[in-house]
Amino acid sequence: MKTLVRYSLAAAGALSMLAIIPAASFAEMAYPEKCQSKMDMSKMDGMKMSGDMGMGDMMTDYQKASMEGMKSMHMNMMQGMMKKDADVAFVCGMIAHHMGAISMSEVELKYGDNEWAKKAAQKIIEAQTKEIAEMNEWLDKEAK
C-alpha cells in the first residue's frame, strides 16, 4: 500500500506540473495510442510486492528497471519543482527529467533489440548528459 501511495503522490506531483505549462502546447501534442497500455491499478493493491518497487512476477526485468528509473526521476522532479525561484525550479526539474531519460536509455541499451532504438538511446544519453552538465554549471552560477 505504501508503494501505491508513493506512486499516487508522484503522479499527483507530476500532474500538478501540467498546470504551469501553457494549454496550447498540449493541444499540439497527443500521446500516441500505440504507447498507451491498459493497466488495472486496482488489482495491484492486493498483490504480493517484492523489493521496494516490486510488482512481483507482474513485470519483466526491463519494466522493473524502467520503473526504478521513473521512481527516482519523479521524486527528484518534485523536489526540484518545489524551489521558490521559478528559474531554479525549472532547471532542477529538467535535470531530473534528463536523468530519467538517461536511465530509460540505459535500460533500452541493456534490454532492447532494435538498432534504431538503441542508436536513439545512445544519442539521448550523449545529448542529455551534456545538457545536465550545462544546467549544473548554470545552477552553480545563478542559484542562490
N, C-alpha and C positions, 0 to 999 in steps of 0.2 A: 504494500500500500504506500510506503514511504516513497518508493521509486515512482509510482504513479503520480503522487502529489508533486514530487520534484519536477516531473515532466509537464504536469499541468501548469505549474508556476513558470517553467521555462517557456512553454507555449504562450502563456499569457503575457510574459515579458516580451517575447518576440512579436506578438500581435500588437502590443502597445506601441512598439516602434513604428508600426504601419501608420499610426496617426500622425507622425511627423513627416511622412513622405507625401508630396502632393498627389491628389487623386488622379490627375491627368496621366501620371506615369504608369499607373495601374491600368488605365483604360487602353493603353497601347500594348500592354503585355497580358498574356494569358498563359497559365501553366499548362504545358502540353498534356492532352488527355492520355497519351501513351505513357506519361510519367506517373499518373495517378494510380494509387493502389486502394483496394477495398480492404480496410482493416477494421475489424470489430474490436475496438478498445475495451468494451465492456467485459469481454472474456478474459482479459489479462489480469484482472484483479484477483481471481481465484487460482491463477496458475502458479506452479512451483517456480520460484525465481532462483537463478543460480548466479553467484557473483554479485557485484554492485549493480550492473546494468540489468543483467540476466533476463532472459525470457526463455530459459531452458532450451529445449530442443526445437523451439518455435522458429529460430532464426539460423541462417547459415553463418559460417565463420566470417564471410565478408560483411554480412549485415551486422554482426556483433561488432566488428572492427569499425564499421561506419558509425554505429550508434555511439561508441566510445568517443569518437572524434566530435560528433554532434553535441554530446553532453558537455564536453569541455568548452566547445565553441559557444554554446548558448549561455553557460554560466559566465564566461568571460565577457561576452557581449552585454549581458545585463549589467555586470559590474561597470563596464566602460560607459555605458549609456546613462549611468546614474551620476556622472560627473556634472558639476554645476555649470561649467563652461561648455557651451554648445559645440565649439570647435574641437575641444579636447574630447568630449563625449563621442563626437563623430569619428575622430581619428582612432580612439581606443576601441570603439565598436568595429571599425573597419579592420583593425589589426586582428581582433578575434575572428572576424569573418574570414579574413585571408588565411589565418591559421587553420580554420575549419576546412577551407578549400584545399589547402596543402595536405591536411590529414586525409580528406576524401581522395585526393590524387594519389597519395601513397597507398591507400587501400586498392585503388584501381591498378597501380603498378604491381602490387603483390598478387592480386586475385584475378585481374582481367585477362582476357584472351585477345581482344580486338586491337590490332596495331594502331588504327586511327585513334581510338580512345586512349591507348597508352601514350601515344605521342602528345595528345591534348593534355593528358595528366602531367607529363613532364614539362610542357610549356607553362602550365599553370604554376607548378612548383617553382620554376625559374622566375617567372614574372612576379608572382606574389611574394616570393622571398625578397626580391629586390624592393618591392613596394613596402613591405614591412620594415625593411631597413630604413627607407626614406621616411616613413611615418615615425619610427622611433627617433630618428635624427630630429625631426620637426618637434616631437614631444620634448626632447632634451632642451631645445632652444625656447619653445613657446609656452609649455605647460608650467603653470606656477605651482 
